[in-house]
Amino acid sequence: MDDALRLPHLVVVPVFPGVNALDVAGPAEIFALAGRLLPPGRPGYEVRVCAERSGPVETFSGVPLHVTGTLAQARVRADTVLVPGRVDLGPDGPVPRVDQAVVAWLREAGPRAGRVASVCAGAHVTAAAGLLDGHRATTHWATAERLAADHPAVEVDADPVFIRSGRMWTSAGLSTSMDLTLALVAEDHGDDLALEIARIMVMYLQRPGGRSQFSVPLAHRPGGRADLRDLRRWIGEHLDADLPVPALAGRLAMSERHFARVFRAETGTTPGAYVEELRLEAARRLMERTDHPLPGVARACGFGSVETLHRVFRDRLSTTPGDYRSRFRVRTDN
C-alpha cells in the first residue's frame, strides 16, 4: 500500500481565548478512541490544536489549553477542520464570540480542507469566513436568529443536532460536539465503529442529526440488576426478533407477572413500551441516515408491517414516517 494512504487523518482545531473546552476535548477524545479501535494498518486521526500564539489558552471554564502550534504554522491541507465556539451572556442575551484571527485563518485554510465542521457557536466563526454561504447550517438555539440575521446567505435551521451540507458540517449546543464527531467517524469508518465508541463512552448511541433527543436507555433508570441490564442490551441488539413479554421473561427464568413488575421497578416503564421506544429510535435513525424503503425499515426494526410503523410514528411523534424523513433526513447535498 502507498505510504500516503497510511497517513493519519489530520484534524486541525483552531482555538482562541475563552473557547469552550468541551468543544475541543470532547471531539479529541473520540478521535483518539477511534484510532485505538481501528484494526492494525488502518490509519487513525492526528488532532492538532492551534491558536494565534503558542502557549496557554484560557477556556470558558478557566481550565487552560496548552497549545504548541500556531495558526501561521497550520497552513497544511487538513482533512478536517473543526471549529469550536463560545457564547457570552450580554445584556441583550447570548452573543457568539467571533475571533478575527481564526476567521482570517479559516478564509485561507477552509477552502483547502477536506471538510469543515463547526461546533455550537463555532458556526458564527465559520460563517464569518464565508464558508457557510449557500449551505444549510445549525448552531446553538439561542444564537440561531443572530446567525441568520448576520449571514442571510446561510440557510439556518435551529432544530437539528447537526447538519451536513456537502463538505460543511455544523452542530448545535455544546454536548452535540460528541454527536457530530461520532457522525464524522461513521462517515470515515462506518457506523459500527461509531457505535462502539458511543458504548465505551457511555453515550449508548449517538443522537441522530435530525433533532435533539436522548437515547432511550439514557431516558430510563439504569437499574441495579445486572441480569436486566444484560437483557436490555440484548433487546437493543435483536430488535428484529419477536419480543413479547413471555419470551423476555423466559430469558430470565421469571414468570410474566414477576418479570413485568421487576422491569418496571428497575426502568420506570413496561417491557412493551421499552421495546417499542427502542424500535422507534432505530427507525428514526434509519429514516434520517438511509433511503431504505418503509417495508425494509419496518422489518429491520421489528415493527413487522408498514401499518404498525405508521401507527407508532403517529402516536408517539404526531407525524408519518415519510414526513419525518423529509424533515430530518441528514442532507449530503453539495
NUNUZA-814423 format. One record per residue (C-alpha): residue number from 1; residue in one letter; x, y, z. Coordinates in pm, 1 decimal, always signed. Last residue first. Layout:
N
r i:NUM aa:A c1:X c2:Y c3:Z
...
This chain:
334
r i:334 aa:N c1:-2307.4 c2:+1960.1 c3:-239.1
r i:333 aa:D c1:-2601.7 c2:+1772.9 c3:-92.5
r i:332 aa:T c1:-2544.3 c2:+1518.7 c3:+183.2
r i:331 aa:R c1:-2855.4 c2:+1603.3 c3:+380.3
r i:330 aa:V c1:-2936.4 c2:+1421.6 c3:+701.7
r i:329 aa:R c1:-3304.3 c2:+1331.3 c3:+665.9
r i:328 aa:F c1:-3497.6 c2:+1522.6 c3:+931.7
r i:327 aa:R c1:-3791.4 c2:+1690.1 c3:+757.3
r i:326 aa:S c1:-3842.5 c2:+1465.2 c3:+454.1
r i:325 aa:R c1:-3779.2 c2:+1159.0 c3:+670.4
r i:324 aa:Y c1:-4032.9 c2:+1264.0 c3:+933.2
r i:323 aa:D c1:-4294.9 c2:+1338.1 c3:+667.2
r i:322 aa:G c1:-4248.7 c2:+991.6 c3:+521.1
r i:321 aa:P c1:-4257.1 c2:+818.2 c3:+857.4
r i:320 aa:T c1:-4581.2 c2:+999.1 c3:+944.1
r i:319 aa:T c1:-4623.7 c2:+1261.2 c3:+1216.5
r i:318 aa:S c1:-4757.8 c2:+1301.7 c3:+1568.3
r i:317 aa:L c1:-4431.7 c2:+1168.9 c3:+1716.2
r i:316 aa:R c1:-4553.3 c2:+897.0 c3:+1954.7
r i:315 aa:D c1:-4896.1 c2:+800.2 c3:+1821.1
r i:314 aa:R c1:-4837.3 c2:+886.9 c3:+1454.9
r i:313 aa:F c1:-4489.1 c2:+736.5 c3:+1439.5
r i:312 aa:V c1:-4614.9 c2:+425.1 c3:+1618.2
r i:311 aa:R c1:-4915.4 c2:+388.4 c3:+1388.2
r i:310 aa:H c1:-4713.3 c2:+441.1 c3:+1070.9
r i:309 aa:L c1:-4463.4 c2:+170.2 c3:+1168.0
r i:308 aa:T c1:-4751.7 c2:-62.9 c3:+1251.2
r i:307 aa:E c1:-4902.5 c2:-7.9 c3:+905.1
r i:306 aa:V c1:-4561.7 c2:-52.1 c3:+741.2
r i:305 aa:S c1:-4551.5 c2:-401.8 c3:+883.1
r i:304 aa:G c1:-4338.8 c2:-616.9 c3:+1111.1
r i:303 aa:F c1:-4242.2 c2:-345.8 c3:+1356.2
r i:302 aa:G c1:-3916.8 c2:-525.6 c3:+1438.9
r i:301 aa:C c1:-3672.3 c2:-250.1 c3:+1347.6
r i:300 aa:A c1:-3529.5 c2:-419.8 c3:+1038.0
r i:299 aa:R c1:-3876.3 c2:-526.5 c3:+919.2
r i:298 aa:A c1:-4031.7 c2:-179.8 c3:+945.1
r i:297 aa:V c1:-3731.6 c2:-12.6 c3:+785.5
r i:296 aa:G c1:-3740.8 c2:-260.2 c3:+496.8
r i:295 aa:P c1:-4112.5 c2:-202.0 c3:+440.7
r i:294 aa:L c1:-4052.7 c2:+176.9 c3:+456.1
r i:293 aa:P c1:-3792.7 c2:+186.3 c3:+179.5
r i:292 aa:H c1:-3428.9 c2:+231.5 c3:+285.6
r i:291 aa:D c1:-3301.4 c2:+577.4 c3:+189.8
r i:290 aa:T c1:-3064.1 c2:+596.1 c3:+483.5
r i:289 aa:R c1:-2947.9 c2:+831.2 c3:+761.1
r i:288 aa:E c1:-3257.9 c2:+1004.2 c3:+897.1
r i:287 aa:M c1:-3514.5 c2:+733.3 c3:+829.9
r i:286 aa:L c1:-3274.3 c2:+465.9 c3:+953.0
r i:285 aa:R c1:-3202.8 c2:+659.9 c3:+1272.1
r i:284 aa:R c1:-3574.3 c2:+720.5 c3:+1326.7
r i:283 aa:A c1:-3646.9 c2:+351.2 c3:+1284.6
r i:282 aa:A c1:-3386.8 c2:+264.3 c3:+1549.3
r i:281 aa:E c1:-3539.6 c2:+515.2 c3:+1791.6
r i:280 aa:L c1:-3886.6 c2:+375.9 c3:+1720.8
r i:279 aa:R c1:-3766.9 c2:+22.1 c3:+1783.9
r i:278 aa:L c1:-3611.0 c2:+125.9 c3:+2114.2
r i:277 aa:E c1:-3931.9 c2:+304.0 c3:+2216.8
r i:276 aa:E c1:-4143.2 c2:-0.2 c3:+2121.9
r i:275 aa:V c1:-3921.8 c2:-232.5 c3:+2325.4
r i:274 aa:Y c1:-3946.8 c2:-4.6 c3:+2629.7
r i:273 aa:A c1:-4323.8 c2:+27.5 c3:+2598.7
r i:272 aa:G c1:-4364.7 c2:-349.9 c3:+2588.2
r i:271 aa:P c1:-4131.6 c2:-409.0 c3:+2880.6
r i:270 aa:T c1:-4318.5 c2:-154.6 c3:+3093.8
r i:269 aa:T c1:-4162.7 c2:+168.0 c3:+3221.3
r i:268 aa:G c1:-3981.9 c2:+306.5 c3:+3525.6
r i:267 aa:T c1:-3665.4 c2:+111.6 c3:+3449.6
r i:266 aa:E c1:-3591.5 c2:-107.6 c3:+3753.7
r i:265 aa:A c1:-3935.1 c2:-113.7 c3:+3916.0
r i:264 aa:R c1:-4099.5 c2:-152.1 c3:+3576.4
r i:263 aa:F c1:-3878.0 c2:-449.5 c3:+3488.5
r i:262 aa:V c1:-3931.4 c2:-611.6 c3:+3828.1
r i:261 aa:R c1:-4311.0 c2:-596.2 c3:+3798.4
r i:260 aa:A c1:-4313.7 c2:-717.5 c3:+3437.9
r i:259 aa:F c1:-4079.9 c2:-1004.1 c3:+3524.6
r i:258 aa:H c1:-4289.5 c2:-1108.7 c3:+3825.6
r i:257 aa:R c1:-4608.3 c2:-1115.0 c3:+3620.4
r i:256 aa:E c1:-4450.1 c2:-1298.6 c3:+3326.9
r i:255 aa:S c1:-4291.6 c2:-1562.3 c3:+3549.7
r i:254 aa:M c1:-3917.7 c2:-1549.3 c3:+3558.3
r i:253 aa:A c1:-3645.2 c2:-1766.4 c3:+3400.6
r i:252 aa:L c1:-3456.5 c2:-1457.9 c3:+3281.2
r i:251 aa:R c1:-3485.2 c2:-1546.7 c3:+2910.6
r i:250 aa:G c1:-3837.1 c2:-1671.0 c3:+2981.0
r i:249 aa:A c1:-3947.9 c2:-1326.9 c3:+3093.6
r i:248 aa:L c1:-3838.2 c2:-1185.6 c3:+2759.4
r i:247 aa:A c1:-4022.9 c2:-1455.0 c3:+2564.5
r i:246 aa:P c1:-4339.9 c2:-1416.4 c3:+2774.7
r i:245 aa:V c1:-4325.3 c2:-1034.4 c3:+2741.8
r i:244 aa:P c1:-4323.9 c2:-1040.9 c3:+2362.8
r i:243 aa:L c1:-4000.4 c2:-977.3 c3:+2172.0
r i:242 aa:D c1:-4018.2 c2:-1139.0 c3:+1826.8
r i:241 aa:A c1:-3680.8 c2:-1054.6 c3:+1672.6
r i:240 aa:D c1:-3599.3 c2:-750.7 c3:+1454.7
r i:239 aa:L c1:-3498.5 c2:-551.8 c3:+1762.8
r i:238 aa:H c1:-3224.7 c2:-801.4 c3:+1847.3
r i:237 aa:E c1:-2923.3 c2:-588.2 c3:+1953.2
r i:236 aa:G c1:-3126.0 c2:-342.7 c3:+2159.4
r i:235 aa:I c1:-3306.6 c2:-630.9 c3:+2326.6
r i:234 aa:W c1:-2972.0 c2:-787.3 c3:+2423.1
r i:233 aa:R c1:-2860.8 c2:-464.3 c3:+2591.2
r i:232 aa:R c1:-3185.9 c2:-450.3 c3:+2784.8
r i:231 aa:L c1:-3139.8 c2:-813.8 c3:+2884.0
r i:230 aa:D c1:-2786.5 c2:-750.2 c3:+3008.8
r i:229 aa:R c1:-2908.8 c2:-458.7 c3:+3218.7
r i:228 aa:L c1:-3190.1 c2:-679.4 c3:+3347.3
r i:227 aa:D c1:-2948.0 c2:-952.1 c3:+3454.4
r i:226 aa:A c1:-2712.8 c2:-697.6 c3:+3614.7
r i:225 aa:R c1:-2985.0 c2:-567.4 c3:+3843.2
r i:224 aa:G c1:-2921.7 c2:-217.1 c3:+3976.4
r i:223 aa:G c1:-3133.0 c2:-4.7 c3:+3749.4
r i:222 aa:P c1:-3018.5 c2:+225.4 c3:+3469.9
r i:221 aa:R c1:-3326.1 c2:+449.9 c3:+3504.4
r i:220 aa:H c1:-3481.4 c2:+539.3 c3:+3172.7
r i:219 aa:A c1:-3410.2 c2:+825.1 c3:+2930.5
r i:218 aa:L c1:-3049.8 c2:+714.4 c3:+2884.4
r i:217 aa:P c1:-3162.9 c2:+375.7 c3:+2755.4
r i:216 aa:V c1:-3392.9 c2:+551.1 c3:+2503.4
r i:215 aa:S c1:-3124.4 c2:+774.6 c3:+2355.3
r i:214 aa:F c1:-3197.8 c2:+1135.1 c3:+2441.2
r i:213 aa:Q c1:-3324.3 c2:+1370.6 c3:+2172.1
r i:212 aa:S c1:-3216.1 c2:+1667.6 c3:+1967.2
r i:211 aa:R c1:-3317.7 c2:+1668.8 c3:+1604.3
r i:210 aa:G c1:-3246.2 c2:+1515.6 c3:+1267.7
r i:209 aa:G c1:-2876.3 c2:+1456.4 c3:+1317.2
r i:208 aa:P c1:-2941.2 c2:+1146.6 c3:+1519.2
r i:207 aa:R c1:-2820.3 c2:+1124.7 c3:+1877.9
r i:206 aa:Q c1:-2519.5 c2:+898.5 c3:+1901.8
r i:205 aa:L c1:-2595.6 c2:+574.1 c3:+2075.5
r i:204 aa:Y c1:-2501.7 c2:+434.9 c3:+2416.4
r i:203 aa:M c1:-2330.9 c2:+758.1 c3:+2522.1
r i:202 aa:V c1:-2148.1 c2:+554.6 c3:+2784.0
r i:201 aa:M c1:-1808.9 c2:+643.6 c3:+2631.4
r i:200 aa:I c1:-1742.9 c2:+278.3 c3:+2552.5
r i:199 aa:R c1:-2090.5 c2:+242.1 c3:+2403.9
r i:198 aa:A c1:-2053.0 c2:+553.4 c3:+2189.7
r i:197 aa:I c1:-1714.3 c2:+433.4 c3:+2064.8
r i:196 aa:E c1:-1866.7 c2:+100.2 c3:+1964.8
r i:195 aa:L c1:-2148.6 c2:+284.6 c3:+1788.2
r i:194 aa:A c1:-1903.3 c2:+493.5 c3:+1588.5
r i:193 aa:L c1:-1703.5 c2:+186.3 c3:+1491.0
r i:192 aa:D c1:-2013.2 c2:+1.2 c3:+1373.8
r i:191 aa:D c1:-2145.1 c2:+301.8 c3:+1182.1
r i:190 aa:G c1:-1863.8 c2:+309.6 c3:+927.4
r i:189 aa:H c1:-1500.9 c2:+420.9 c3:+909.3
r i:188 aa:D c1:-1481.8 c2:+772.1 c3:+766.6
r i:187 aa:E c1:-1850.6 c2:+865.9 c3:+761.2
r i:186 aa:A c1:-1902.9 c2:+698.3 c3:+1098.0
r i:185 aa:V c1:-1608.1 c2:+891.5 c3:+1240.7
r i:184 aa:L c1:-1765.1 c2:+1217.6 c3:+1122.0
r i:183 aa:A c1:-2100.7 c2:+1113.6 c3:+1270.0
r i:182 aa:L c1:-1931.9 c2:+1033.3 c3:+1601.9
r i:181 aa:T c1:-1773.5 c2:+1377.8 c3:+1588.9
r i:180 aa:L c1:-2109.9 c2:+1547.6 c3:+1540.4
r i:179 aa:D c1:-2269.0 c2:+1353.8 c3:+1824.8
r i:178 aa:M c1:-1981.7 c2:+1445.1 c3:+2056.5
r i:177 aa:S c1:-1984.7 c2:+1812.5 c3:+1960.4
r i:176 aa:T c1:-2357.3 c2:+1794.5 c3:+2034.4
r i:175 aa:S c1:-2269.5 c2:+1846.6 c3:+2401.1
r i:174 aa:L c1:-2208.7 c2:+2217.3 c3:+2346.8
r i:173 aa:G c1:-2519.4 c2:+2322.5 c3:+2157.1
r i:172 aa:A c1:-2599.5 c2:+2271.5 c3:+1786.2
r i:171 aa:S c1:-2380.6 c2:+2119.6 c3:+1517.7
r i:170 aa:T c1:-2245.1 c2:+2222.1 c3:+1178.2
r i:169 aa:W c1:-2089.8 c2:+2021.8 c3:+894.4
r i:168 aa:M c1:-1970.7 c2:+2161.3 c3:+560.4
r i:167 aa:R c1:-1837.9 c2:+1920.2 c3:+296.6
r i:166 aa:G c1:-2177.2 c2:+1896.3 c3:+126.8
r i:165 aa:S c1:-2436.0 c2:+2014.8 c3:+374.2
r i:164 aa:R c1:-2422.2 c2:+1803.4 c3:+688.2
r i:163 aa:I c1:-2639.1 c2:+1914.1 c3:+975.3
r i:162 aa:F c1:-2614.6 c2:+1850.8 c3:+1347.8
r i:161 aa:V c1:-2847.8 c2:+1826.4 c3:+1647.0
r i:160 aa:P c1:-3126.0 c2:+1957.1 c3:+1427.6
r i:159 aa:D c1:-3380.2 c2:+2228.9 c3:+1516.0
r i:158 aa:A c1:-3207.2 c2:+2566.5 c3:+1469.2
r i:157 aa:D c1:-3216.0 c2:+2563.5 c3:+1087.9
r i:156 aa:V c1:-3018.4 c2:+2845.6 c3:+923.7
r i:155 aa:E c1:-2992.9 c2:+2869.3 c3:+543.7
r i:154 aa:V c1:-2678.1 c2:+3082.9 c3:+510.3
r i:153 aa:A c1:-2673.4 c2:+3365.1 c3:+254.5
r i:152 aa:P c1:-2850.8 c2:+3589.3 c3:+507.1
r i:151 aa:H c1:-2541.7 c2:+3588.2 c3:+733.4
r i:150 aa:D c1:-2580.9 c2:+3833.9 c3:+1022.8
r i:149 aa:A c1:-2956.2 c2:+3789.0 c3:+1051.2
r i:148 aa:A c1:-2949.5 c2:+3409.9 c3:+1015.1
r i:147 aa:L c1:-2665.6 c2:+3374.3 c3:+1265.1
r i:146 aa:R c1:-2845.5 c2:+3612.3 c3:+1502.6
r i:145 aa:E c1:-3161.0 c2:+3404.6 c3:+1484.6
r i:144 aa:A c1:-2960.8 c2:+3088.9 c3:+1559.3
r i:143 aa:T c1:-2790.4 c2:+3234.2 c3:+1867.3
r i:142 aa:A c1:-3002.2 c2:+3081.4 c3:+2144.8
r i:141 aa:W c1:-3059.9 c2:+2756.9 c3:+1954.7
r i:140 aa:H c1:-2685.9 c2:+2687.4 c3:+1939.2
r i:139 aa:T c1:-2591.8 c2:+2640.1 c3:+1574.5
r i:138 aa:T c1:-2735.1 c2:+2492.1 c3:+1256.6
r i:137 aa:A c1:-2647.8 c2:+2508.4 c3:+889.5
r i:136 aa:R c1:-2786.3 c2:+2478.5 c3:+536.2
r i:135 aa:H c1:-2528.6 c2:+2594.1 c3:+284.3
r i:134 aa:G c1:-2522.1 c2:+2870.4 c3:+23.1
r i:133 aa:D c1:-2277.0 c2:+3076.8 c3:+224.8
r i:132 aa:L c1:-2132.1 c2:+2859.1 c3:+502.6
r i:131 aa:L c1:-1764.2 c2:+2916.5 c3:+424.0
r i:130 aa:G c1:-1774.0 c2:+3295.2 c3:+417.4
r i:129 aa:A c1:-1516.3 c2:+3335.5 c3:+695.8
r i:128 aa:A c1:-1784.9 c2:+3499.1 c3:+910.3
r i:127 aa:A c1:-1994.2 c2:+3185.4 c3:+856.0
r i:126 aa:T c1:-1721.5 c2:+2966.0 c3:+1002.4
r i:125 aa:V c1:-1690.6 c2:+3191.8 c3:+1306.4
r i:124 aa:H c1:-2068.2 c2:+3204.8 c3:+1353.8
r i:123 aa:A c1:-2084.3 c2:+2826.8 c3:+1313.6
r i:122 aa:G c1:-1835.4 c2:+2797.3 c3:+1601.6
r i:121 aa:A c1:-2132.4 c2:+2897.2 c3:+1815.1
r i:120 aa:C c1:-2213.8 c2:+2525.6 c3:+1862.4
r i:119 aa:V c1:-1945.9 c2:+2311.5 c3:+1699.9
r i:118 aa:S c1:-1819.7 c2:+2371.2 c3:+1348.6
r i:117 aa:A c1:-1712.7 c2:+2116.0 c3:+1090.0
r i:116 aa:V c1:-1508.5 c2:+2183.8 c3:+775.6
r i:115 aa:R c1:-1435.2 c2:+1911.2 c3:+523.2
r i:114 aa:G c1:-1145.1 c2:+1808.6 c3:+300.5
r i:113 aa:A c1:-977.2 c2:+2136.3 c3:+377.2
r i:112 aa:R c1:-849.8 c2:+2367.0 c3:+103.0
r i:111 aa:P c1:-1145.4 c2:+2610.1 c3:+118.7
r i:110 aa:G c1:-1110.6 c2:+2633.1 c3:+496.6
r i:109 aa:A c1:-739.5 c2:+2714.2 c3:+518.0
r i:108 aa:E c1:-738.0 c2:+3067.2 c3:+373.6
r i:107 aa:R c1:-1068.1 c2:+3209.0 c3:+491.5
r i:106 aa:L c1:-1032.8 c2:+2992.9 c3:+800.8
r i:105 aa:W c1:-711.0 c2:+3168.1 c3:+905.0
r i:104 aa:A c1:-875.3 c2:+3510.0 c3:+879.8
r i:103 aa:V c1:-1174.7 c2:+3389.5 c3:+1081.9
r i:102 aa:V c1:-944.3 c2:+3236.6 c3:+1344.7
r i:101 aa:A c1:-763.1 c2:+3567.2 c3:+1389.7
r i:100 aa:Q c1:-1096.5 c2:+3751.2 c3:+1391.3
r i:99 aa:D c1:-1237.8 c2:+3558.0 c3:+1685.2
r i:98 aa:V c1:-1616.2 c2:+3561.0 c3:+1666.1
r i:97 aa:R c1:-1774.3 c2:+3522.2 c3:+2010.1
r i:96 aa:P c1:-2143.1 c2:+3442.6 c3:+1993.6
r i:95 aa:V c1:-2366.5 c2:+3678.0 c3:+2197.1
r i:94 aa:P c1:-2635.2 c2:+3540.1 c3:+2428.0
r i:93 aa:G c1:-2894.5 c2:+3794.0 c3:+2550.5
r i:92 aa:D c1:-2945.1 c2:+4168.2 c3:+2542.0
r i:91 aa:P c1:-2730.4 c2:+4242.8 c3:+2846.7
r i:90 aa:G c1:-2462.4 c2:+4002.4 c3:+2718.1
r i:89 aa:L c1:-2403.1 c2:+3637.6 c3:+2803.5
r i:88 aa:D c1:-2103.5 c2:+3527.4 c3:+2600.5
r i:87 aa:V c1:-2116.9 c2:+3224.9 c3:+2368.4
r i:86 aa:R c1:-1800.1 c2:+3040.4 c3:+2265.2
r i:85 aa:G c1:-1715.9 c2:+2819.7 c3:+1970.9
r i:84 aa:P c1:-1510.7 c2:+2533.2 c3:+1830.6
r i:83 aa:V c1:-1413.6 c2:+2499.4 c3:+1462.0
r i:82 aa:L c1:-1307.7 c2:+2152.3 c3:+1348.2
r i:81 aa:V c1:-1107.2 c2:+2149.5 c3:+1025.4
r i:80 aa:T c1:-1096.5 c2:+1802.8 c3:+873.1
r i:79 aa:D c1:-859.5 c2:+1651.1 c3:+616.0
r i:78 aa:A c1:-631.1 c2:+1947.5 c3:+672.2
r i:77 aa:R c1:-425.8 c2:+2094.1 c3:+389.2
r i:76 aa:V c1:-128.9 c2:+2249.4 c3:+561.5
r i:75 aa:R c1:-124.3 c2:+2613.0 c3:+669.2
r i:74 aa:A c1:-114.5 c2:+2527.3 c3:+1037.0
r i:73 aa:Q c1:+213.4 c2:+2705.5 c3:+1118.6
r i:72 aa:A c1:+53.9 c2:+3050.1 c3:+1096.3
r i:71 aa:L c1:-230.8 c2:+2923.8 c3:+1311.5
r i:70 aa:T c1:+18.1 c2:+2841.8 c3:+1584.0
r i:69 aa:G c1:+112.6 c2:+2507.4 c3:+1734.3
r i:68 aa:T c1:+212.3 c2:+2435.3 c3:+2095.0
r i:67 aa:V c1:-119.4 c2:+2496.6 c3:+2268.2
r i:66 aa:H c1:-156.2 c2:+2418.1 c3:+2637.8
r i:65 aa:L c1:-529.7 c2:+2453.2 c3:+2696.9
r i:64 aa:P c1:-618.4 c2:+2634.9 c3:+3014.9
r i:63 aa:V c1:-902.5 c2:+2542.9 c3:+3254.3
r i:62 aa:G c1:-1084.5 c2:+2868.3 c3:+3324.0
r i:61 aa:S c1:-1420.1 c2:+2716.8 c3:+3231.7
r i:60 aa:F c1:-1455.2 c2:+2939.9 c3:+2924.7
r i:59 aa:T c1:-1105.5 c2:+2843.0 c3:+2814.1
r i:58 aa:E c1:-769.1 c2:+3010.0 c3:+2871.1
r i:57 aa:V c1:-507.1 c2:+2945.6 c3:+2604.3
r i:56 aa:P c1:-165.4 c2:+2851.4 c3:+2741.1
r i:55 aa:G c1:+128.7 c2:+2875.5 c3:+2499.7
r i:54 aa:S c1:+153.6 c2:+2923.1 c3:+2125.9
r i:53 aa:R c1:+5.9 c2:+3229.7 c3:+1962.9
r i:52 aa:E c1:-280.9 c2:+3267.5 c3:+1716.2
r i:51 aa:A c1:-400.9 c2:+2925.0 c3:+1823.5
r i:50 aa:C c1:-360.2 c2:+2567.0 c3:+1707.2
r i:49 aa:V c1:-484.5 c2:+2227.4 c3:+1826.1
r i:48 aa:R c1:-358.1 c2:+1946.2 c3:+1603.0
r i:47 aa:V c1:-550.7 c2:+1618.5 c3:+1612.5
r i:46 aa:E c1:-397.1 c2:+1323.0 c3:+1428.7
r i:45 aa:Y c1:-653.7 c2:+1057.6 c3:+1347.3
r i:44 aa:G c1:-640.3 c2:+686.5 c3:+1275.8
r i:43 aa:P c1:-467.8 c2:+498.7 c3:+997.0
r i:42 aa:R c1:-586.5 c2:+141.4 c3:+927.6
r i:41 aa:G c1:-284.8 c2:-91.4 c3:+927.6
r i:40 aa:P c1:-379.9 c2:-261.4 c3:+1250.6
r i:39 aa:P c1:-755.5 c2:-258.2 c3:+1312.3
r i:38 aa:L c1:-922.6 c2:+64.5 c3:+1431.0
r i:37 aa:L c1:-1014.7 c2:+71.1 c3:+1798.1
r i:36 aa:R c1:-724.1 c2:+282.3 c3:+1923.4
r i:35 aa:G c1:-764.0 c2:+534.5 c3:+1641.7
r i:34 aa:A c1:-1133.4 c2:+569.2 c3:+1714.9
r i:33 aa:L c1:-1050.0 c2:+634.5 c3:+2079.4
r i:32 aa:A c1:-826.4 c2:+924.8 c3:+1982.4
r i:31 aa:F c1:-1091.2 c2:+1073.9 c3:+1750.9
r i:30 aa:I c1:-1349.7 c2:+1045.4 c3:+2028.0
r i:29 aa:E c1:-1122.1 c2:+1205.6 c3:+2287.3
r i:28 aa:A c1:-1036.9 c2:+1492.9 c3:+2050.4
r i:27 aa:P c1:-1406.9 c2:+1550.9 c3:+1979.7
r i:26 aa:G c1:-1479.0 c2:+1600.1 c3:+2351.5
r i:25 aa:A c1:-1163.7 c2:+1799.6 c3:+2430.6
r i:24 aa:V c1:-1213.1 c2:+2082.7 c3:+2182.6
r i:23 aa:D c1:-1582.1 c2:+2172.1 c3:+2202.1
r i:22 aa:L c1:-1570.7 c2:+2068.5 c3:+2568.4
r i:21 aa:A c1:-1313.5 c2:+2340.3 c3:+2641.1
r i:20 aa:N c1:-1541.4 c2:+2620.2 c3:+2522.5
r i:19 aa:V c1:-1315.8 c2:+2890.1 c3:+2379.1
r i:18 aa:G c1:-1235.9 c2:+3185.7 c3:+2604.5
r i:17 aa:P c1:-914.4 c2:+3281.0 c3:+2425.7
r i:16 aa:F c1:-898.6 c2:+3129.1 c3:+2074.9
r i:15 aa:V c1:-881.8 c2:+2782.1 c3:+1922.9
r i:14 aa:P c1:-825.8 c2:+2647.0 c3:+1570.5
r i:13 aa:V c1:-874.2 c2:+2267.0 c3:+1565.2
r i:12 aa:V c1:-693.2 c2:+2088.5 c3:+1281.8
r i:11 aa:V c1:-783.3 c2:+1723.1 c3:+1216.6
r i:10 aa:L c1:-537.6 c2:+1527.6 c3:+1001.5
r i:9 aa:H c1:-646.6 c2:+1173.8 c3:+908.0
r i:8 aa:P c1:-341.3 c2:+961.8 c3:+974.9
r i:7 aa:L c1:-104.2 c2:+875.5 c3:+690.8
r i:6 aa:R c1:-129.6 c2:+517.0 c3:+571.1
r i:5 aa:L c1:-258.2 c2:+608.5 c3:+225.1
r i:4 aa:A c1:+45.9 c2:+824.6 c3:+170.1
r i:3 aa:D c1:+265.1 c2:+518.4 c3:+233.2
r i:2 aa:D c1:+119.6 c2:+354.3 c3:-78.1
r i:1 aa:M c1:+0.0 c2:+0.0 c3:+0.0
